[in-house]
Amino acid sequence: MIESVVTKRLGALPVAAGFLRRLDVAGIVDALCPPDPRAELTHSQVIEVLVANREPARRAAAARGESKGQKTRRPRWTLAR
């Protein structure tokens, strides 16, 4: 007999983490940008956290009244030729 049930909403975090591992994002990034021994985190750790935490950023934008359809002001980048 089940006495209690605990439910937690994880969102897309486990799915994102699985895809990042399957694609070996950490291995690729660390091979291209070797870790600095003085740094607390590697480049790949920072990238994985940013990718995995994208949904909370969307919710924060929605709370500020921004929607997917709105254009955000982005700096105009030009490529040097």
All heavy atoms as an XYZ file, in Angstrom:
620
protein
N       0.832     -1.173      0.000
C       0.000      0.000      0.000
C       0.886      1.249      0.000
O       1.838      1.355      0.755
C      -0.910     -0.028      1.227
C      -1.754      1.186      1.361
S      -2.823      0.991      2.788
C      -4.126      2.007      2.268
N       0.554      2.216     -0.845
C       1.299      3.470     -0.936
C       0.765      4.424      0.121
O      -0.428      4.706      0.168
C       1.157      4.089     -2.336
C       1.735      3.140     -3.386
C       1.836      5.441     -2.388
C       1.518      3.598     -4.800
N       1.667      4.908      0.973
C       1.247      5.806      2.039
C       1.379      7.270      1.658
O       0.603      8.090      2.114
C       2.047      5.509      3.302
C       1.727      4.140      3.875
C       2.447      3.910      5.177
O       2.869      4.900      5.811
O       2.582      2.754      5.556
N       2.364      7.600      0.831
C       2.521      8.995      0.418
C       3.161      9.051     -0.963
O       3.872      8.141     -1.372
C       3.362      9.773      1.424
O       4.691      9.293      1.402
N       2.895     10.122     -1.645
C       3.454     10.338     -2.976
C       4.080     11.723     -3.003
O       3.466     12.692     -2.558
C       2.357     10.236     -4.062
C       2.925     10.580     -5.425
C       1.729      8.864     -4.062
N       5.291     11.804     -3.502
C       5.972     13.083     -3.643
C       6.056     13.392     -5.130
O       6.523     12.580     -5.912
C       7.392     13.036     -3.037
C       8.123     14.341     -3.279
C       7.325     12.707     -1.566
N       5.593     14.565     -5.502
C       5.627     14.988     -6.897
C       6.487     16.225     -7.008
O       6.319     17.174     -6.249
C       4.205     15.307     -7.402
O       3.394     14.157     -7.216
C       4.223     15.694     -8.859
N       7.431     16.197     -7.952
C       8.293     17.351     -8.195
C       8.286     17.648     -9.683
O       8.361     16.739    -10.492
C       9.723     17.069     -7.741
C       9.871     16.937     -6.254
C      11.308     16.765     -5.870
C      11.447     16.639     -4.369
N      12.834     16.502     -3.958
N       8.179     18.904    -10.007
C       8.228     19.311    -11.399
C       9.671     19.652    -11.747
O      10.254     20.576    -11.198
C       7.331     20.513    -11.621
C       7.309     20.915    -13.053
C       6.322     22.000    -13.304
N       6.385     22.325    -14.711
C       5.933     23.399    -15.241
N       5.320     24.285    -14.489
N       6.038     23.632    -16.511
N      10.233     18.893    -12.648
C      11.624     19.101    -13.025
C      11.762     19.919    -14.302
O      12.824     20.418    -14.608
C      12.320     17.751    -13.217
C      12.392     16.864    -11.978
C      12.986     15.523    -12.334
C      13.200     17.539    -10.894
N      10.708     20.022    -15.070
C      10.786     20.754    -16.325
C      11.644     20.015    -17.324
O      11.714     18.788    -17.336
N      12.336     20.754    -18.146
C      13.130     20.164    -19.219
C      14.569     19.868    -18.814
O      15.346     19.382    -19.618
C      13.119     21.106    -20.417
N      14.917     20.143    -17.571
C      16.297     19.974    -17.139
C      16.851     18.562    -17.366
O      17.921     18.416    -17.953
C      16.443     20.386    -15.673
C      17.847     20.429    -15.110
C      18.719     21.402    -15.894
C      17.811     20.842    -13.657
N      16.149     17.490    -16.961
C      16.692     16.157    -17.209
C      16.820     15.837    -18.699
O      17.777     15.192    -19.126
C      15.685     15.216    -16.547
C      14.947     16.051    -15.578
C      14.934     17.431    -16.151
N      15.886     16.318    -19.489
C      15.943     16.077    -20.935
C      17.124     16.821    -21.543
O      17.895     16.269    -22.328
C      14.624     16.512    -21.616
C      14.712     16.370    -23.115
C      13.461     15.712    -21.059
N      17.282     18.087    -21.171
C      18.402     18.887    -21.689
C      19.739     18.279    -21.280
O      20.658     18.181    -22.095
C      18.294     20.324    -21.188
N      19.838     17.854    -20.039
C      21.087     17.247    -19.561
C      21.401     15.970    -20.333
O      22.552     15.717    -20.693
C      21.003     16.967    -18.068
N      20.373     15.184    -20.615
C      20.572     13.949    -21.384
C      21.068     14.223    -22.792
O      21.981     13.547    -23.292
N      20.468     15.206    -23.450
C      20.905     15.561    -24.803
C      22.326     16.108    -24.808
O      23.128     15.782    -25.682
C      19.965     16.584    -25.438
C      18.752     15.969    -26.066
C      17.500     16.267    -25.584
C      18.869     15.091    -27.125
C      16.371     15.704    -26.148
C      17.760     14.518    -27.707
C      16.501     14.820    -27.219
N      22.653     16.939    -23.823
C      24.005     17.488    -23.748
C      25.030     16.382    -23.579
O      26.097     16.406    -24.190
C      24.110     18.492    -22.604
C      23.336     19.798    -22.794
C      23.292     20.586    -21.492
C      23.932     20.625    -23.910
N      24.707     15.393    -22.751
C      25.623     14.264    -22.565
C      25.723     13.416    -23.827
O      26.809     13.008    -24.228
C      25.153     13.393    -21.397
C      25.753     13.833    -20.096
C      25.497     12.835    -18.985
N      24.879     13.592    -17.902
C      23.612     13.501    -17.542
N      22.809     12.665    -18.129
N      23.134     14.235    -16.575
N      24.573     13.141    -24.446
C      24.558     12.302    -25.642
C      25.332     12.952    -26.793
O      25.992     12.269    -27.575
C      23.119     12.031    -26.079
C      23.021     10.918    -27.082
C      21.612     10.584    -27.484
N      20.695     10.559    -26.360
C      19.376     10.610    -26.483
N      18.827     10.704    -27.672
N      18.601     10.576    -25.424
N      25.240     14.269    -26.912
C      25.958     14.987    -27.961
C      27.420     15.249    -27.605
O      28.173     15.778    -28.411
C      25.259     16.323    -28.245
C      23.862     16.223    -28.840
C      23.201     17.599    -28.869
C      23.913     15.631    -30.236
N      27.816     14.920    -26.393
C      29.173     15.122    -25.870
C      29.602     16.578    -26.002
O      30.708     16.892    -26.444
C      30.170     14.192    -26.566
C      31.528     14.204    -25.884
O      31.582     14.430    -24.657
O      32.539     14.008    -26.575
N      28.701     17.472    -25.623
C      28.992     18.902    -25.688
C      30.204     19.233    -24.820
O      31.097     19.973    -25.248
C      27.760     19.738    -25.271
C      28.119     21.203    -25.113
C      26.646     19.566    -26.292
N      30.273     18.678    -23.626
C      31.396     18.968    -22.729
C      32.721     18.535    -23.346
O      33.703     19.277    -23.290
C      31.182     18.276    -21.386
N      32.756     17.365    -23.941
C      33.990     16.877    -24.558
C      34.441     17.739    -25.718
O      35.632     18.047    -25.863
N      33.486     18.160    -26.540
C      33.812     18.990    -27.702
C      34.314     20.363    -27.253
O      35.334     20.847    -27.733
C      32.582     19.121    -28.619
C      32.247     17.761    -29.233
C      32.823     20.167    -29.700
C      30.902     17.704    -29.925
N      33.587     20.982    -26.321
C      33.975     22.321    -25.858
C      35.325     22.271    -25.159
O      36.194     23.123    -25.401
C      32.893     22.923    -24.930
C      33.383     24.207    -24.276
C      31.621     23.174    -25.711
N      35.553     21.289    -24.300
C      36.827     21.197    -23.580
C      37.986     20.895    -24.516
O      39.117     21.308    -24.268
C      36.745     20.161    -22.460
C      35.944     20.666    -21.277
O      35.784     21.898    -21.137
O      35.470     19.831    -20.491
N      37.710     20.181    -25.623
C      38.769     19.917    -26.599
C      39.148     21.193    -27.355
O      40.316     21.418    -27.667
C      38.327     18.842    -27.580
N      38.156     22.037    -27.637
C      38.412     23.271    -28.381
C      38.886     24.412    -27.491
O      39.628     25.286    -27.939
C      37.149     23.690    -29.138
C      36.684     22.721    -30.228
C      35.334     23.135    -30.771
C      37.718     22.641    -31.336
N      38.420     24.433    -26.247
C      38.794     25.476    -25.281
C      39.283     24.793    -24.008
O      38.500     24.552    -23.095
C      37.598     26.362    -24.943
S      36.902     27.222    -26.341
N      40.556     24.449    -23.944
C      41.054     23.742    -22.756
C      40.780     24.531    -21.480
O      40.858     25.766    -21.473
C      42.554     23.634    -23.009
C      42.716     23.811    -24.485
C      41.596     24.713    -24.913
N      40.453     23.822    -20.404
C      40.157     24.498    -19.132
C      41.374     25.235    -18.575
O      42.500     24.798    -18.720
C      39.751     23.360    -18.198
C      39.498     22.178    -19.058
C      40.262     22.382    -20.319
N      41.108     26.361    -17.940
C      42.141     27.140    -17.264
C      42.263     26.578    -15.850
O      41.274     26.508    -15.125
C      41.718     28.610    -17.221
C      42.774     29.516    -16.608
O      43.717     28.999    -15.971
O      42.650     30.734    -16.772
N      43.446     26.162    -15.434
C      43.596     25.569    -14.100
C      43.231     26.526    -12.955
O      42.929     26.097    -11.855
C      45.062     25.156    -14.026
C      45.747     25.821    -15.155
C      44.714     26.198    -16.163
N      43.235     27.828    -13.224
C      42.887     28.804    -12.187
C      41.377     28.969    -12.035
O      40.908     29.479    -11.025
C      43.499     30.169    -12.526
C      45.011     30.159    -12.584
C      45.537     31.440    -13.154
N      45.059     31.553    -14.544
C      45.187     32.630    -15.298
N      45.749     33.704    -14.810
N      44.748     32.645    -16.538
N      40.613     28.556    -13.033
C      39.162     28.767    -13.028
C      38.460     27.726    -12.160
O      38.904     26.581    -12.049
C      38.622     28.695    -14.447
N      37.359     28.133    -11.553
C      36.569     27.214    -10.735
C      35.726     26.291    -11.607
O      35.422     25.170    -11.215
C      35.656     27.997     -9.792
C      36.408     28.720     -8.700
C      35.466     29.414     -7.739
O      34.374     28.888     -7.477
O      35.842     30.495     -7.257
N      35.298     26.784    -12.774
C      34.466     26.007    -13.688
C      35.118     25.958    -15.061
O      35.830     26.871    -15.459
C      33.075     26.652    -13.829
C      32.262     26.793    -12.554
C      31.029     27.652    -12.823
C      31.850     25.425    -12.035
N      34.821     24.892    -15.791
C      35.311     24.799    -17.156
C      34.327     25.503    -18.086
O      33.192     25.787    -17.715
C      35.454     23.330    -17.597
O      34.154     22.737    -17.629
C      36.369     22.557    -16.668
N      34.761     25.767    -19.304
C      33.874     26.377    -20.293
C      32.650     25.489    -20.525
O      31.524     25.975    -20.644
C      34.618     26.592    -21.617
C      35.743     27.562    -21.519
N      37.038     27.164    -21.313
C      35.770     28.908    -21.593
C      37.817     28.219    -21.268
N      37.079     29.300    -21.433
N      32.886     24.193    -20.592
C      31.777     23.274    -20.882
C      30.752     23.258    -19.751
O      29.544     23.172    -20.006
C      32.304     21.859    -21.129
O      32.962     21.371    -19.974
N      31.195     23.373    -18.514
C      30.253     23.407    -17.395
C      29.366     24.640    -17.468
O      28.156     24.558    -17.244
C      31.007     23.377    -16.059
C      31.643     22.049    -15.751
C      32.540     22.113    -14.538
O      33.239     23.107    -14.303
N      32.542     21.047    -13.761
N      29.959     25.773    -17.806
C      29.185     27.011    -17.912
C      28.176     26.910    -19.054
O      27.002     27.265    -18.897
C      30.122     28.227    -18.108
C      29.332     29.480    -18.412
C      30.997     28.409    -16.884
N      28.595     26.397    -20.196
C      27.692     26.266    -21.341
C      26.545     25.319    -21.023
O      25.383     25.598    -21.343
C      28.471     25.813    -22.589
C      29.365     26.958    -23.057
C      27.537     25.349    -23.694
C      30.332     26.589    -24.142
N      26.831     24.188    -20.388
C      25.767     23.237    -20.048
C      24.747     23.864    -19.104
O      23.542     23.660    -19.255
C      26.356     21.966    -19.450
C      27.026     21.090    -20.494
C      27.569     19.799    -19.919
O      27.851     19.741    -18.709
O      27.703     18.845    -20.701
N      25.200     24.632    -18.138
C      24.276     25.282    -17.204
C      23.414     26.314    -17.930
O      22.205     26.389    -17.721
C      25.043     25.940    -16.031
C      24.145     26.853    -15.231
C      25.639     24.867    -15.133
N      24.023     27.094    -18.802
C      23.259     28.101    -19.549
C      22.206     27.463    -20.440
O      21.075     27.935    -20.513
C      24.208     28.969    -20.382
C      25.117     29.904    -19.598
C      26.124     30.568    -20.529
C      24.308     30.940    -18.854
N      22.559     26.384    -21.116
C      21.605     25.701    -21.993
C      20.498     25.052    -21.176
O      19.312     25.170    -21.500
C      22.320     24.647    -22.872
C      21.317     23.776    -23.608
C      23.249     25.336    -23.852
N      20.865     24.380    -20.094
C      19.876     23.667    -19.286
C      18.926     24.612    -18.563
O      17.762     24.274    -18.325
C      20.581     22.754    -18.277
N      19.378     25.811    -18.239
C      18.545     26.760    -17.494
C      17.833     27.769    -18.389
O      17.468     28.843    -17.944
C      19.391     27.499    -16.450
C      19.699     26.616    -15.282
O      18.843     25.884    -14.821
N      20.920     26.671    -14.822
N      17.615     27.418    -19.615
C      16.963     28.337    -20.547
C      15.495     28.571    -20.198
O      14.984     29.669    -20.349
C      17.081     27.762    -21.950
C      16.748     28.719    -23.006
C      17.146     28.192    -24.345
N      16.527     29.025    -25.345
C      16.222     28.651    -26.534
N      16.506     27.437    -26.913
N      15.659     29.466    -27.382
N      14.803     27.556    -19.718
C      13.377     27.681    -19.400
C      13.105     28.704    -18.298
O      12.197     29.518    -18.447
C      12.784     26.316    -19.040
C      11.294     26.331    -18.832
C      10.510     26.824    -20.053
O      10.948     26.594    -21.180
O       9.460     27.459    -19.844
N      13.860     28.720    -17.186
C      13.610     29.766    -16.187
C      13.786     31.169    -16.765
O      13.076     32.094    -16.383
C      14.644     29.483    -15.098
C      14.910     28.028    -15.213
C      14.811     27.729    -16.685
N      14.700     31.332    -17.702
C      14.883     32.645    -18.333
C      13.648     33.017    -19.146
O      13.235     34.175    -19.173
C      16.119     32.624    -19.227
N      13.046     32.041    -19.798
C      11.815     32.299    -20.549
C      10.680     32.705    -19.612
O       9.906     33.597    -19.911
C      11.400     31.064    -21.344
C      12.241     30.826    -22.555
C      11.694     29.666    -23.323
N      12.538     29.384    -24.464
C      12.428     28.328    -25.203
N      11.505     27.427    -24.939
N      13.226     28.141    -26.230
N      10.583     31.998    -18.480
C       9.531     32.342    -17.520
C       9.738     33.742    -16.953
O       8.795     34.490    -16.757
C       9.477     31.315    -16.394
C       8.678     30.088    -16.796
C       8.433     29.175    -15.625
N       9.381     28.072    -15.782
C      10.169     27.622    -14.833
N      10.132     28.132    -13.640
N      10.995     26.635    -15.060
N      10.990     34.118    -16.705
C      11.280     35.451    -16.205
C      10.901     36.500    -17.247
O      10.350     37.551    -16.912
C      12.761     35.573    -15.840
N      11.169     36.223    -18.512
C      10.795     37.150    -19.584
C       9.283     37.286    -19.670
O       8.755     38.386    -19.855
C      11.363     36.680    -20.918
N       8.578     36.174    -19.508
C       7.114     36.213    -19.543
C       6.575     37.026    -18.369
O       5.604     37.769    -18.504
C       6.549     34.799    -19.515
N       7.214     36.920    -17.218
C       6.773     37.682    -16.047
C       6.983     39.178    -16.253
O       6.236     39.991    -15.720
C       7.527     37.208    -14.801
N       8.002     39.532    -17.050
C       8.250     40.946    -17.355
C       7.339     41.454    -18.466
O       7.396     42.612    -18.826
C       9.706     41.147    -17.771
C      10.696     40.987    -16.646
C      12.083     41.443    -17.069
N      12.557     40.805    -18.291
C      13.318     39.715    -18.340
N      13.682     39.129    -17.231
N      13.709     39.219    -19.486
N       6.531     40.572    -19.040
C       5.597     40.984    -20.085
C       6.138     40.822    -21.490
O       5.520     41.246    -22.446
N       7.296     40.200    -21.624
C       7.846     39.963    -22.952
C       7.271     38.657    -23.485
O       7.038     37.726    -22.741
C       9.371     39.857    -22.891
C      10.035     41.118    -22.393
C      11.516     40.932    -22.146
O      12.062     39.890    -22.541
O      12.123     41.825    -21.551
N       7.026     38.600    -24.758
C       6.507     37.365    -25.347
C       7.437     36.895    -26.449
O       8.334     37.617    -26.881
C       5.097     37.589    -25.902
O       5.159     38.462    -27.011
N       7.186     35.676    -26.943
C       8.023     35.122    -27.998
C       7.973     35.973    -29.262
O       8.930     36.071    -29.990
C       7.565     33.705    -28.343
C       7.975     32.676    -27.355
C       7.564     31.314    -27.857
C       8.029     30.232    -26.928
N       7.657     28.912    -27.408
N       6.828     36.579    -29.532
C       6.664     37.334    -30.752
C       7.332     38.693    -30.738
O       7.544     39.302    -31.772
N       7.663     39.173    -29.539
C       8.272     40.497    -29.451
C       9.721     40.461    -29.903
O      10.448     39.532    -29.606
C       8.228     41.018    -28.018
C       6.882     41.529    -27.601
C       6.962     42.108    -26.196
O       7.605     41.528    -25.333
N       6.312     43.224    -25.985
N      10.103     41.477    -30.597
C      11.500     41.610    -31.004
C      12.266     42.238    -29.847
O      11.815     43.200    -29.248
C      11.625     42.498    -32.231
C      10.918     41.965    -33.442
C      11.915     41.318    -34.323
C      11.193     40.842    -35.581
N      12.011     40.098    -36.424
N      13.397     41.679    -29.537
C      14.235     42.262    -28.500
C      15.343     43.047    -29.170
O      15.769     42.725    -30.273
C      14.845     41.182    -27.593
O      15.564     40.262    -28.409
C      13.781     40.448    -26.813
N      15.802     44.081    -28.511
C      16.878     44.883    -29.082
C      18.183     44.140    -28.901
O      18.583     43.820    -27.797
C      16.933     46.238    -28.401
C      15.680     47.042    -28.646
C      15.850     48.437    -28.182
N      16.618     49.126    -29.221
C      17.170     50.311    -29.046
N      17.065     50.921    -27.910
N      17.839     50.887    -30.016
N      18.809     43.875    -29.997
C      20.092     43.188    -29.966
C      21.120     44.073    -30.652
O      20.791     44.784    -31.594
C      20.012     41.859    -30.706
C      19.115     40.878    -30.008
C      19.138     39.565    -30.715
N      18.191     38.655    -30.056
C      17.657     37.641    -30.640
N      17.904     37.358    -31.878
N      16.813     36.870    -29.963
N      22.362     44.003    -30.223
C      23.375     44.810    -30.908
C      23.547     44.324    -32.334
O      23.427     43.140    -32.612
C      24.641     44.560    -30.077
C      24.385     43.330    -29.308
C      22.892     43.221    -29.141
N      23.777     45.224    -33.219
C      24.022     44.853    -34.618
C      25.500     44.501    -34.763
O      26.365     45.320    -34.505
C      23.659     45.993    -35.542
C      22.187     46.299    -35.509
C      21.849     47.282    -36.615
N      20.461     47.666    -36.526
C      19.485     47.038    -37.171
N      19.744     46.020    -37.922
N      18.237     47.460    -37.048
N      25.741     43.291    -35.181
C      27.117     42.819    -35.344
C      27.478     42.851    -36.814
O      26.673     42.506    -37.670
C      27.274     41.396    -34.815
C      26.962     41.277    -33.377
C      25.778     40.904    -32.827
C      27.814     41.549    -32.286
N      25.847     40.910    -31.457
C      27.102     41.313    -31.096
C      29.129     41.974    -32.186
C      27.662     41.486    -29.849
C      29.676     42.148    -30.938
C      28.938     41.900    -29.782
N      28.683     43.267    -37.087
C      29.158     43.220    -38.464
C      30.393     42.351    -38.489
O      31.194     42.341    -37.540
C      29.513     44.625    -38.980
O      30.476     45.206    -38.117
C      28.280     45.517    -39.039
N      30.527     41.602    -39.549
C      31.687     40.740    -39.701
C      32.780     41.482    -40.458
O      32.539     42.051    -41.506
C      31.316     39.462    -40.459
C      30.278     38.581    -39.788
C      29.915     37.417    -40.692
C      30.823     38.038    -38.475
N      33.963     41.465    -39.905
C      35.094     42.085    -40.593
C      35.510     41.188    -41.743
O      35.579     39.973    -41.601
C      36.251     42.286    -39.610
N      35.749     41.785    -42.867
C      36.157     40.970    -44.035
C      37.559     41.263    -44.427
O      38.114     42.258    -44.324
C      35.218     41.244    -45.206
C      33.858     40.719    -44.909
C      32.992     40.887    -46.100
N      31.639     40.519    -45.696
C      30.756     40.051    -46.500
N      31.042     39.875    -47.758
N      29.566     39.755    -46.102
